[in-house]
Amino acid sequence: MADKVYIVEGRQFRTAADYKLAEQDKTVIDKLRERTHTMTTEQLKSLRADILKKKIRFNTLLGDDFAEELGDLITKRERADRASAGRGGKSGAAGREVTARRNARGEGEAAGRGGGAESKAPADPSVEAGARQILQARERRRKLILWISTAVAVLCVGYVGLYYYLDYRNSQTFAMLSGIKQNAEEDALGGHPGKNGAAQEEEQYATVTLDEVDTSLPDVLPEYEDLLKKNRNLIGWIKIDDIVSDEGLPVMQLGLDNPGANTWYLTHSFDGKENRNGTLFMDANCDAATPGTNLIIYGHHMKSGAMFGKLDKYEDEKFWQKHPTISFDTIYEKGTYDIMYVFRSHLDTVDSVAFKYYQFYEAYSEVEFDSYMREMADLALYDTGVTAVYGDHLLTLSTCDYEEENGRFVVVAKKRN
């Protein structure tokens, strides 16, 4: 007895299961064929592209056959459009309608040839359900993509909101600290204006008494006594016109005996709370009480301009000409610094023998000092005319630079005598 033959759209299938899948594909294709009668040439091209890219999936080779059929239909449409244009635009819309009717007749004939009644099985009631499942799956994917896009948008908005909230909280804290410092300065000059509103607020930080401060250290400047009581990690105050806020910013420092001494203030604010803006801090290897050759201060390069976010303005020589000095007080001594070198650098591997500005704390000889100066002069973006000799005290400001991996933007200044 001969095997049963299954034919759909002119293609032969070996098993009943394959035939069932082919019938499902044919149901979808028939619906798409109906739509092609009213589609423009561009829409037909888009439909064919979706099939070839598997955006519309079929279970059998009938999908490839339909894509080829669409290709023929597109070719006919384009040929008819060109012929119509060549006849001077005869029957613009009418001509396309005639062409569409002709194509429809051709498609009907092709469908008639493909159906083959030789041994076509009875219509399966699950075919329509299969077509619906395909369309429903596409709709589920569309909704999933929409949901994911919405969730990502919400997260982005939340992240930006948190970023600006932390920046605002930092600015409020620094304004309050600046007010305390200014009041203390006026008190020291004999003004005695009394505490301002910020200073009268309830204490937000753990305080220490000056009795707890090491008495072997130099006397603390009067304007920093109250601030030091709020956080004994305060080591100084820096101000640079058009770079650091008008009131200036506190500079913190943890001793080398503290875990993460050179990383803690990258992610914490003056009050010790986590804050991605961090706080400016001095390298733990530097000693503000008995300054060596070089004091190094680090800060984030924030896109908002917070911390050292504007330090790279010194890339422009004209900006330096208008802002040639830095005001930096340690809690023990006031200081004004003249900018000497501005350069780009990067973090090197531990075993590298390259010049590492971030390890230059002390020069133990004139030869060593001059060597450091030559290294920085060679890197300098421009000549400031400021030079230093062995025995001078320097200040180095360092922040991230995104022009290269692990890049750093550096400003070095010399303290005025």
C-alpha positions, -999 to +999 in steps of 0.1 A: +000+000+000+014+034-010+023+059+017-001+088+021+011+120+004+007+154+021+009+185-001+004+221+009+011+251-013+028+228-039+052+213-013+051+177-002+054+167+035+063+132+048+044+131+081+011+142+094+029+163+120+048+182+093+016+186+074-001+201+105+027+227+109+025+235+072-013+240+075-006+265+104+019+283+082-006+284+053-033+300+075-009+328+085+003+332+049-033+334+035-041+362+060-009+380+050-018+375+013-051+392+018-033+422+032-008+425+003-037+436-020-038+470-003-001+473+007+022+498-010+055+486-025+074+499+005+051+480+029+056+448+009+094+453+011+091+457+049+070+426+053+094+405+032+123+419+053+106+409+085+102+373+072+138+371+060+150+384+094+128+359+112+108+387+129+078+367+115+086+331+120+072+301+102+075+264+110+082+251+075+097+261+041+064+277+032+077+308+049+106+310+024+083+303-005+061+332+006+091+355+009+101+346-027+065+352-038+066+386-022+098+393-040+081+385-073+052+407-064+075+436-055+093+433-088+059+433-107+048+464-087+080+483-094+079+474-131+043+485-133+051+518-115+079+525-139+058+518-169+030+540-156+055+568-150+069+563-185+034+568-200+033+602-184+017+593-152-013+575-167-037+563-140-016+571-110-038+556-084-060+538-110-030+521-126-018+508-093-053+495-086-053+476-120-019+462-112-030+451-077-061+433-093-038+415-118-014+405-090-044+393-070-056+371-099-020+357-102-018+350-065-052+333-067-041+310-095-009+302-076-029+293-046-052+271-067-023+253-082-007+247-048-037+233-029-037+200-047-067+179-038-047+147-044-047+137-008-053+168+012-064+160+048-095+175+063-090+210+078-076+208+113-095+229+139-062+237+157-048+256+127-066+288+135-055+284+171-019+280+160-020+312+140-035+331+170-007+317+192+020+331+168+003+366+169-001+364+207+035+355+212+045+386+192+022+408+213+037+393+245+072+401+233+062+437+224+047+442+259+078+427+276+100+451+257+078+480+266+078+470+303+116+467+304+120+500+287+097+517+312+115+501+341+149+513+328+135+548+324+122+548+359+156+536+373+174+563+353+152+590+366+156+578+401+194+576+397+195+612+384+173+623+412+195+607+439+226+622+423+212+658+425+198+652+460+232+641+473+248+671+456+223+694+472+228+678+506+266+683+503+262+719+492+239+726+522+264+710+546+294+729+532+274+762+533+267+755+570+303+747+577+315+778+559+291+799+580+306+784+612+341+791+599+333+827+590+317+834+624+348+820+641+370+843+620+349+873+629+350+863+666+388+861+664+389+896+650+368+909+679+335+911+660+316+886+682+286+885+660+271+855+677+262+822+661+243+822+629+212+801+623+232+771+609+254+770+640+224+772+663+209+741+647+210+708+666+244+691+663+244+667+634+279+651+640+297+634+667+318+661+685+351+659+702+366+683+727+399+701+721+412+683+752+411+651+731+434+666+704+470+658+705+487+686+725+520+679+707+505+694+675+507+731+666+479+753+677+447+751+656+437+784+639+407+799+657+384+796+627+388+759+625+383+750+662+345+747+660+348+727+627+374+704+642+350+697+671+324+685+646+349+662+628+384+657+640+394+644+605+393+680+592+428+690+580+422+721+560+401+744+538+406+751+501+393+778+478+399+784+441+379+811+423+355+796+397+367+760+405+358+753+441+326+769+455+327+806+466+328+796+503+355+770+497+355+734+508+368+714+538+397+690+532+397+658+553+425+633+562+426+599+578+458+586+593+477+557+578+466+536+608+430+537+595+419+510+570+411+526+537+428+559+547+431+570+510+397+556+499+371+564+527+364+600+516+359+590+480+325+578+490+317+596+522+307+632+530+319+654+559+293+640+582+305+604+575+274+594+555+277+576+522+278+600+493+290+594+458+303+629+456+327+621+484+348+649+500+382+664+492+409+647+512+446+648+517+469+618+511+474+599+543+512+600+538+512+638+540+517+656+574+500+691+576+514+696+611+550+694+599+547+699+562+572+682+540+579+690+504+545+683+489+509+681+502+486+661+479+448+666+478+424+643+459+388+649+448+363+634+424+358+649+389+320+652+392+300+660+361+279+684+382+311+704+388+312+694+425+345+686+443+372+689+416+347+686+387+360+720+373+397+715+379+404+707+343+394+743+334+432+749+339+437+730+307+431+765+291+461+788+296+439+818+295+419+805+325+451+801+344+461+837+336+429+848+353+431+824+382+468+819+390+465+812+427+450+787+452+440+795+487+447+765+510+448+766+548+457+737+569+440+738+603+474+751+616+485+776+590+471+798+562+486+795+528+485+811+493+499+791+464+510+801+429+502+776+402+534+762+387+525+731+366+493+718+349+496+684+333+479+651+325+492+618+339+479+583+348+482+556+374+511+533+367+517+497+378+534+491+411+566+479+395+568+507+369+598+530+372+579+559+356+575+592+375+546+589+399+535+623+410+511+607+436+541+593+455+560+626+457+556+636+493+592+645+502+624+653+484+654+644+506+680+662+485+683+691+460+692+666+433+660+646+440+639+678+441+652+691+408+646+657+392+609+659+402+606+694+389+620+684+355+596+655+353+566+678+359+579+706+336+582+680+308+545+671+313+532+707+317+506+718+292+521+754+292+547+775+309+535+795+339+569+811+346+567+799+382+596+779+394+606+763+428+638+755+445+647+729+471+631+739+504+600+753+489+566+738+499+543+725+472+506+717+469+493+691+444+456+688+434+446+655+416+414+644+400+403+618+374+408+626+337+387+606+312+409+611+281+426+578+289+422+548+311+432+556+347+440+591+336+446+620+360+444+657+357+470+674+380+477+710+392+509+717+412+514+750+430+542+766+451+535+782+485+543+819+488+569+826+515 
